[in-house]
Amino acid sequence: MSHVPHELAEEFPESKDKIHSLTQSDAHFAKLAEEYHSVNREIHRIETNVTPADEGYEKQLRRQRLALKDQISAYLS
């Protein structure tokens, strides 16, 4: 399996345990984390040319990933 950049544990290494705990205990956080992972995987597939996509769509996904990351970061603070 190839390495997927921008995983939550890599983005927030100091909060790895908290991320795991919140994913198990908080439905809203779990939904945010799953959506982040889904968008992140789609971006990775586009970057590696597994899934073709136009540049505009890729930029939209990157903005969506950043917005989710911001929400997760606020949740972790």
Phi and psi restraints in degrees (range 20) as a CNS / XPLOR table:
assign (resid 1 and name C) (resid 2 and name N)
       (resid 2 and name CA) (resid 2 and name C) 1.0 -80.3 20.0 2
assign (resid 2 and name N) (resid 2 and name CA)
       (resid 2 and name C) (resid 3 and name N) 1.0 158.7 20.0 2
assign (resid 2 and name C) (resid 3 and name N)
       (resid 3 and name CA) (resid 3 and name C) 1.0 -75.6 20.0 2
assign (resid 3 and name N) (resid 3 and name CA)
       (resid 3 and name C) (resid 4 and name N) 1.0 130.0 20.0 2
assign (resid 3 and name C) (resid 4 and name N)
       (resid 4 and name CA) (resid 4 and name C) 1.0 -104.9 20.0 2
assign (resid 4 and name N) (resid 4 and name CA)
       (resid 4 and name C) (resid 5 and name N) 1.0 112.0 20.0 2
assign (resid 4 and name C) (resid 5 and name N)
       (resid 5 and name CA) (resid 5 and name C) 1.0 -69.3 20.0 2
assign (resid 5 and name N) (resid 5 and name CA)
       (resid 5 and name C) (resid 6 and name N) 1.0 160.5 20.0 2
assign (resid 5 and name C) (resid 6 and name N)
       (resid 6 and name CA) (resid 6 and name C) 1.0 73.1 20.0 2
assign (resid 6 and name N) (resid 6 and name CA)
       (resid 6 and name C) (resid 7 and name N) 1.0 22.6 20.0 2
assign (resid 6 and name C) (resid 7 and name N)
       (resid 7 and name CA) (resid 7 and name C) 1.0 -65.4 20.0 2
assign (resid 7 and name N) (resid 7 and name CA)
       (resid 7 and name C) (resid 8 and name N) 1.0 151.5 20.0 2
assign (resid 7 and name C) (resid 8 and name N)
       (resid 8 and name CA) (resid 8 and name C) 1.0 -58.3 20.0 2
assign (resid 8 and name N) (resid 8 and name CA)
       (resid 8 and name C) (resid 9 and name N) 1.0 -39.1 20.0 2
assign (resid 8 and name C) (resid 9 and name N)
       (resid 9 and name CA) (resid 9 and name C) 1.0 -63.8 20.0 2
assign (resid 9 and name N) (resid 9 and name CA)
       (resid 9 and name C) (resid 10 and name N) 1.0 -27.8 20.0 2
assign (resid 9 and name C) (resid 10 and name N)
       (resid 10 and name CA) (resid 10 and name C) 1.0 -82.5 20.0 2
assign (resid 10 and name N) (resid 10 and name CA)
       (resid 10 and name C) (resid 11 and name N) 1.0 -35.4 20.0 2
assign (resid 10 and name C) (resid 11 and name N)
       (resid 11 and name CA) (resid 11 and name C) 1.0 -71.6 20.0 2
assign (resid 11 and name N) (resid 11 and name CA)
       (resid 11 and name C) (resid 12 and name N) 1.0 -34.4 20.0 2
assign (resid 11 and name C) (resid 12 and name N)
       (resid 12 and name CA) (resid 12 and name C) 1.0 -129.7 20.0 2
assign (resid 12 and name N) (resid 12 and name CA)
       (resid 12 and name C) (resid 13 and name N) 1.0 64.6 20.0 2
assign (resid 12 and name C) (resid 13 and name N)
       (resid 13 and name CA) (resid 13 and name C) 1.0 -60.9 20.0 2
assign (resid 13 and name N) (resid 13 and name CA)
       (resid 13 and name C) (resid 14 and name N) 1.0 -30.3 20.0 2
assign (resid 13 and name C) (resid 14 and name N)
       (resid 14 and name CA) (resid 14 and name C) 1.0 -74.0 20.0 2
assign (resid 14 and name N) (resid 14 and name CA)
       (resid 14 and name C) (resid 15 and name N) 1.0 -13.4 20.0 2
assign (resid 14 and name C) (resid 15 and name N)
       (resid 15 and name CA) (resid 15 and name C) 1.0 -113.6 20.0 2
assign (resid 15 and name N) (resid 15 and name CA)
       (resid 15 and name C) (resid 16 and name N) 1.0 17.9 20.0 2
assign (resid 15 and name C) (resid 16 and name N)
       (resid 16 and name CA) (resid 16 and name C) 1.0 -54.0 20.0 2
assign (resid 16 and name N) (resid 16 and name CA)
       (resid 16 and name C) (resid 17 and name N) 1.0 -48.5 20.0 2
assign (resid 16 and name C) (resid 17 and name N)
       (resid 17 and name CA) (resid 17 and name C) 1.0 -67.3 20.0 2
assign (resid 17 and name N) (resid 17 and name CA)
       (resid 17 and name C) (resid 18 and name N) 1.0 -38.9 20.0 2
assign (resid 17 and name C) (resid 18 and name N)
       (resid 18 and name CA) (resid 18 and name C) 1.0 -65.4 20.0 2
assign (resid 18 and name N) (resid 18 and name CA)
       (resid 18 and name C) (resid 19 and name N) 1.0 -39.7 20.0 2
assign (resid 18 and name C) (resid 19 and name N)
       (resid 19 and name CA) (resid 19 and name C) 1.0 -60.5 20.0 2
assign (resid 19 and name N) (resid 19 and name CA)
       (resid 19 and name C) (resid 20 and name N) 1.0 -47.0 20.0 2
assign (resid 19 and name C) (resid 20 and name N)
       (resid 20 and name CA) (resid 20 and name C) 1.0 -61.1 20.0 2
assign (resid 20 and name N) (resid 20 and name CA)
       (resid 20 and name C) (resid 21 and name N) 1.0 -46.1 20.0 2
assign (resid 20 and name C) (resid 21 and name N)
       (resid 21 and name CA) (resid 21 and name C) 1.0 -62.5 20.0 2
assign (resid 21 and name N) (resid 21 and name CA)
       (resid 21 and name C) (resid 22 and name N) 1.0 -47.6 20.0 2
assign (resid 21 and name C) (resid 22 and name N)
       (resid 22 and name CA) (resid 22 and name C) 1.0 -64.8 20.0 2
assign (resid 22 and name N) (resid 22 and name CA)
       (resid 22 and name C) (resid 23 and name N) 1.0 -35.9 20.0 2
assign (resid 22 and name C) (resid 23 and name N)
       (resid 23 and name CA) (resid 23 and name C) 1.0 -62.5 20.0 2
assign (resid 23 and name N) (resid 23 and name CA)
       (resid 23 and name C) (resid 24 and name N) 1.0 -34.7 20.0 2
assign (resid 23 and name C) (resid 24 and name N)
       (resid 24 and name CA) (resid 24 and name C) 1.0 -80.9 20.0 2
assign (resid 24 and name N) (resid 24 and name CA)
       (resid 24 and name C) (resid 25 and name N) 1.0 -30.4 20.0 2
assign (resid 24 and name C) (resid 25 and name N)
       (resid 25 and name CA) (resid 25 and name C) 1.0 -110.3 20.0 2
assign (resid 25 and name N) (resid 25 and name CA)
       (resid 25 and name C) (resid 26 and name N) 1.0 -14.0 20.0 2
assign (resid 25 and name C) (resid 26 and name N)
       (resid 26 and name CA) (resid 26 and name C) 1.0 -126.2 20.0 2
assign (resid 26 and name N) (resid 26 and name CA)
       (resid 26 and name C) (resid 27 and name N) 1.0 110.7 20.0 2
assign (resid 26 and name C) (resid 27 and name N)
       (resid 27 and name CA) (resid 27 and name C) 1.0 -61.7 20.0 2
assign (resid 27 and name N) (resid 27 and name CA)
       (resid 27 and name C) (resid 28 and name N) 1.0 -39.0 20.0 2
assign (resid 27 and name C) (resid 28 and name N)
       (resid 28 and name CA) (resid 28 and name C) 1.0 -65.8 20.0 2
assign (resid 28 and name N) (resid 28 and name CA)
       (resid 28 and name C) (resid 29 and name N) 1.0 -45.5 20.0 2
assign (resid 28 and name C) (resid 29 and name N)
       (resid 29 and name CA) (resid 29 and name C) 1.0 -62.7 20.0 2
assign (resid 29 and name N) (resid 29 and name CA)
       (resid 29 and name C) (resid 30 and name N) 1.0 -42.1 20.0 2
assign (resid 29 and name C) (resid 30 and name N)
       (resid 30 and name CA) (resid 30 and name C) 1.0 -59.7 20.0 2
assign (resid 30 and name N) (resid 30 and name CA)
       (resid 30 and name C) (resid 31 and name N) 1.0 -39.7 20.0 2
assign (resid 30 and name C) (resid 31 and name N)
       (resid 31 and name CA) (resid 31 and name C) 1.0 -65.7 20.0 2
assign (resid 31 and name N) (resid 31 and name CA)
       (resid 31 and name C) (resid 32 and name N) 1.0 -43.8 20.0 2
assign (resid 31 and name C) (resid 32 and name N)
       (resid 32 and name CA) (resid 32 and name C) 1.0 -60.3 20.0 2
assign (resid 32 and name N) (resid 32 and name CA)
       (resid 32 and name C) (resid 33 and name N) 1.0 -45.4 20.0 2
assign (resid 32 and name C) (resid 33 and name N)
       (resid 33 and name CA) (resid 33 and name C) 1.0 -63.9 20.0 2
assign (resid 33 and name N) (resid 33 and name CA)
       (resid 33 and name C) (resid 34 and name N) 1.0 -42.5 20.0 2
assign (resid 33 and name C) (resid 34 and name N)
       (resid 34 and name CA) (resid 34 and name C) 1.0 -65.7 20.0 2
assign (resid 34 and name N) (resid 34 and name CA)
       (resid 34 and name C) (resid 35 and name N) 1.0 -41.3 20.0 2
assign (resid 34 and name C) (resid 35 and name N)
       (resid 35 and name CA) (resid 35 and name C) 1.0 -63.7 20.0 2
assign (resid 35 and name N) (resid 35 and name CA)
       (resid 35 and name C) (resid 36 and name N) 1.0 -41.7 20.0 2
assign (resid 35 and name C) (resid 36 and name N)
       (resid 36 and name CA) (resid 36 and name C) 1.0 -58.6 20.0 2
assign (resid 36 and name N) (resid 36 and name CA)
       (resid 36 and name C) (resid 37 and name N) 1.0 -48.8 20.0 2
assign (resid 36 and name C) (resid 37 and name N)
       (resid 37 and name CA) (resid 37 and name C) 1.0 -62.5 20.0 2
assign (resid 37 and name N) (resid 37 and name CA)
       (resid 37 and name C) (resid 38 and name N) 1.0 -39.6 20.0 2
assign (resid 37 and name C) (resid 38 and name N)
       (resid 38 and name CA) (resid 38 and name C) 1.0 -63.2 20.0 2
assign (resid 38 and name N) (resid 38 and name CA)
       (resid 38 and name C) (resid 39 and name N) 1.0 -48.5 20.0 2
assign (resid 38 and name C) (resid 39 and name N)
       (resid 39 and name CA) (resid 39 and name C) 1.0 -63.9 20.0 2
assign (resid 39 and name N) (resid 39 and name CA)
       (resid 39 and name C) (resid 40 and name N) 1.0 -42.6 20.0 2
assign (resid 39 and name C) (resid 40 and name N)
       (resid 40 and name CA) (resid 40 and name C) 1.0 -61.4 20.0 2
assign (resid 40 and name N) (resid 40 and name CA)
       (resid 40 and name C) (resid 41 and name N) 1.0 -42.5 20.0 2
assign (resid 40 and name C) (resid 41 and name N)
       (resid 41 and name CA) (resid 41 and name C) 1.0 -65.3 20.0 2
assign (resid 41 and name N) (resid 41 and name CA)
       (resid 41 and name C) (resid 42 and name N) 1.0 -39.5 20.0 2
assign (resid 41 and name C) (resid 42 and name N)
       (resid 42 and name CA) (resid 42 and name C) 1.0 -64.0 20.0 2
assign (resid 42 and name N) (resid 42 and name CA)
       (resid 42 and name C) (resid 43 and name N) 1.0 -41.8 20.0 2
assign (resid 42 and name C) (resid 43 and name N)
       (resid 43 and name CA) (resid 43 and name C) 1.0 -61.1 20.0 2
assign (resid 43 and name N) (resid 43 and name CA)
       (resid 43 and name C) (resid 44 and name N) 1.0 -43.1 20.0 2
assign (resid 43 and name C) (resid 44 and name N)
       (resid 44 and name CA) (resid 44 and name C) 1.0 -62.4 20.0 2
assign (resid 44 and name N) (resid 44 and name CA)
       (resid 44 and name C) (resid 45 and name N) 1.0 -41.5 20.0 2
assign (resid 44 and name C) (resid 45 and name N)
       (resid 45 and name CA) (resid 45 and name C) 1.0 -62.5 20.0 2
assign (resid 45 and name N) (resid 45 and name CA)
       (resid 45 and name C) (resid 46 and name N) 1.0 -37.6 20.0 2
assign (resid 45 and name C) (resid 46 and name N)
       (resid 46 and name CA) (resid 46 and name C) 1.0 -68.3 20.0 2
assign (resid 46 and name N) (resid 46 and name CA)
       (resid 46 and name C) (resid 47 and name N) 1.0 -44.7 20.0 2
assign (resid 46 and name C) (resid 47 and name N)
       (resid 47 and name CA) (resid 47 and name C) 1.0 -61.6 20.0 2
assign (resid 47 and name N) (resid 47 and name CA)
       (resid 47 and name C) (resid 48 and name N) 1.0 -33.2 20.0 2
assign (resid 47 and name C) (resid 48 and name N)
       (resid 48 and name CA) (resid 48 and name C) 1.0 -94.9 20.0 2
assign (resid 48 and name N) (resid 48 and name CA)
       (resid 48 and name C) (resid 49 and name N) 1.0 10.4 20.0 2
assign (resid 48 and name C) (resid 49 and name N)
       (resid 49 and name CA) (resid 49 and name C) 1.0 61.5 20.0 2
assign (resid 49 and name N) (resid 49 and name CA)
       (resid 49 and name C) (resid 50 and name N) 1.0 24.7 20.0 2
assign (resid 49 and name C) (resid 50 and name N)
       (resid 50 and name CA) (resid 50 and name C) 1.0 -77.8 20.0 2
assign (resid 50 and name N) (resid 50 and name CA)
       (resid 50 and name C) (resid 51 and name N) 1.0 -38.2 20.0 2
assign (resid 50 and name C) (resid 51 and name N)
       (resid 51 and name CA) (resid 51 and name C) 1.0 -121.1 20.0 2
assign (resid 51 and name N) (resid 51 and name CA)
       (resid 51 and name C) (resid 52 and name N) 1.0 114.2 20.0 2
assign (resid 51 and name C) (resid 52 and name N)
       (resid 52 and name CA) (resid 52 and name C) 1.0 -71.9 20.0 2
assign (resid 52 and name N) (resid 52 and name CA)
       (resid 52 and name C) (resid 53 and name N) 1.0 142.1 20.0 2
assign (resid 52 and name C) (resid 53 and name N)
       (resid 53 and name CA) (resid 53 and name C) 1.0 -157.2 20.0 2
assign (resid 53 and name N) (resid 53 and name CA)
       (resid 53 and name C) (resid 54 and name N) 1.0 153.1 20.0 2
assign (resid 53 and name C) (resid 54 and name N)
       (resid 54 and name CA) (resid 54 and name C) 1.0 -79.8 20.0 2
assign (resid 54 and name N) (resid 54 and name CA)
       (resid 54 and name C) (resid 55 and name N) 1.0 163.4 20.0 2
assign (resid 54 and name C) (resid 55 and name N)
       (resid 55 and name CA) (resid 55 and name C) 1.0 -61.7 20.0 2
assign (resid 55 and name N) (resid 55 and name CA)
       (resid 55 and name C) (resid 56 and name N) 1.0 -37.1 20.0 2
assign (resid 55 and name C) (resid 56 and name N)
       (resid 56 and name CA) (resid 56 and name C) 1.0 -62.2 20.0 2
assign (resid 56 and name N) (resid 56 and name CA)
       (resid 56 and name C) (resid 57 and name N) 1.0 -42.6 20.0 2
assign (resid 56 and name C) (resid 57 and name N)
       (resid 57 and name CA) (resid 57 and name C) 1.0 -65.5 20.0 2
assign (resid 57 and name N) (resid 57 and name CA)
       (resid 57 and name C) (resid 58 and name N) 1.0 -41.9 20.0 2
assign (resid 57 and name C) (resid 58 and name N)
       (resid 58 and name CA) (resid 58 and name C) 1.0 -62.3 20.0 2
assign (resid 58 and name N) (resid 58 and name CA)
       (resid 58 and name C) (resid 59 and name N) 1.0 -42.6 20.0 2
assign (resid 58 and name C) (resid 59 and name N)
       (resid 59 and name CA) (resid 59 and name C) 1.0 -62.7 20.0 2
assign (resid 59 and name N) (resid 59 and name CA)
       (resid 59 and name C) (resid 60 and name N) 1.0 -39.9 20.0 2
assign (resid 59 and name C) (resid 60 and name N)
       (resid 60 and name CA) (resid 60 and name C) 1.0 -60.7 20.0 2
assign (resid 60 and name N) (resid 60 and name CA)
       (resid 60 and name C) (resid 61 and name N) 1.0 -44.2 20.0 2
assign (resid 60 and name C) (resid 61 and name N)
       (resid 61 and name CA) (resid 61 and name C) 1.0 -63.7 20.0 2
assign (resid 61 and name N) (resid 61 and name CA)
       (resid 61 and name C) (resid 62 and name N) 1.0 -39.7 20.0 2
assign (resid 61 and name C) (resid 62 and name N)
       (resid 62 and name CA) (resid 62 and name C) 1.0 -63.9 20.0 2
assign (resid 62 and name N) (resid 62 and name CA)
       (resid 62 and name C) (resid 63 and name N) 1.0 -39.9 20.0 2
assign (resid 62 and name C) (resid 63 and name N)
       (resid 63 and name CA) (resid 63 and name C) 1.0 -65.4 20.0 2
assign (resid 63 and name N) (resid 63 and name CA)
       (resid 63 and name C) (resid 64 and name N) 1.0 -39.6 20.0 2
assign (resid 63 and name C) (resid 64 and name N)
       (resid 64 and name CA) (resid 64 and name C) 1.0 -63.9 20.0 2
assign (resid 64 and name N) (resid 64 and name CA)
       (resid 64 and name C) (resid 65 and name N) 1.0 -43.0 20.0 2
assign (resid 64 and name C) (resid 65 and name N)
       (resid 65 and name CA) (resid 65 and name C) 1.0 -62.5 20.0 2
assign (resid 65 and name N) (resid 65 and name CA)
       (resid 65 and name C) (resid 66 and name N) 1.0 -42.0 20.0 2
assign (resid 65 and name C) (resid 66 and name N)
       (resid 66 and name CA) (resid 66 and name C) 1.0 -64.3 20.0 2
assign (resid 66 and name N) (resid 66 and name CA)
       (resid 66 and name C) (resid 67 and name N) 1.0 -41.2 20.0 2
assign (resid 66 and name C) (resid 67 and name N)
       (resid 67 and name CA) (resid 67 and name C) 1.0 -63.2 20.0 2
assign (resid 67 and name N) (resid 67 and name CA)
       (resid 67 and name C) (resid 68 and name N) 1.0 -41.6 20.0 2
assign (resid 67 and name C) (resid 68 and name N)
       (resid 68 and name CA) (resid 68 and name C) 1.0 -65.3 20.0 2
assign (resid 68 and name N) (resid 68 and name CA)
       (resid 68 and name C) (resid 69 and name N) 1.0 -40.8 20.0 2
assign (resid 68 and name C) (resid 69 and name N)
       (resid 69 and name CA) (resid 69 and name C) 1.0 -61.5 20.0 2
assign (resid 69 and name N) (resid 69 and name CA)
       (resid 69 and name C) (resid 70 and name N) 1.0 -41.1 20.0 2
assign (resid 69 and name C) (resid 70 and name N)
       (resid 70 and name CA) (resid 70 and name C) 1.0 -62.4 20.0 2
assign (resid 70 and name N) (resid 70 and name CA)
       (resid 70 and name C) (resid 71 and name N) 1.0 -42.6 20.0 2
assign (resid 70 and name C) (resid 71 and name N)
       (resid 71 and name CA) (resid 71 and name C) 1.0 -65.0 20.0 2
assign (resid 71 and name N) (resid 71 and name CA)
       (resid 71 and name C) (resid 72 and name N) 1.0 -41.2 20.0 2
assign (resid 71 and name C) (resid 72 and name N)
       (resid 72 and name CA) (resid 72 and name C) 1.0 -65.9 20.0 2
assign (resid 72 and name N) (resid 72 and name CA)
       (resid 72 and name C) (resid 73 and name N) 1.0 -41.6 20.0 2
assign (resid 72 and name C) (resid 73 and name N)
       (resid 73 and name CA) (resid 73 and name C) 1.0 -60.7 20.0 2
assign (resid 73 and name N) (resid 73 and name CA)
       (resid 73 and name C) (resid 74 and name N) 1.0 -43.2 20.0 2
assign (resid 73 and name C) (resid 74 and name N)
       (resid 74 and name CA) (resid 74 and name C) 1.0 -63.8 20.0 2
assign (resid 74 and name N) (resid 74 and name CA)
       (resid 74 and name C) (resid 75 and name N) 1.0 -37.6 20.0 2
assign (resid 74 and name C) (resid 75 and name N)
       (resid 75 and name CA) (resid 75 and name C) 1.0 -64.6 20.0 2
assign (resid 75 and name N) (resid 75 and name CA)
       (resid 75 and name C) (resid 76 and name N) 1.0 -37.3 20.0 2
assign (resid 75 and name C) (resid 76 and name N)
       (resid 76 and name CA) (resid 76 and name C) 1.0 -78.1 20.0 2
assign (resid 76 and name N) (resid 76 and name CA)
       (resid 76 and name C) (resid 77 and name N) 1.0 -18.3 20.0 2
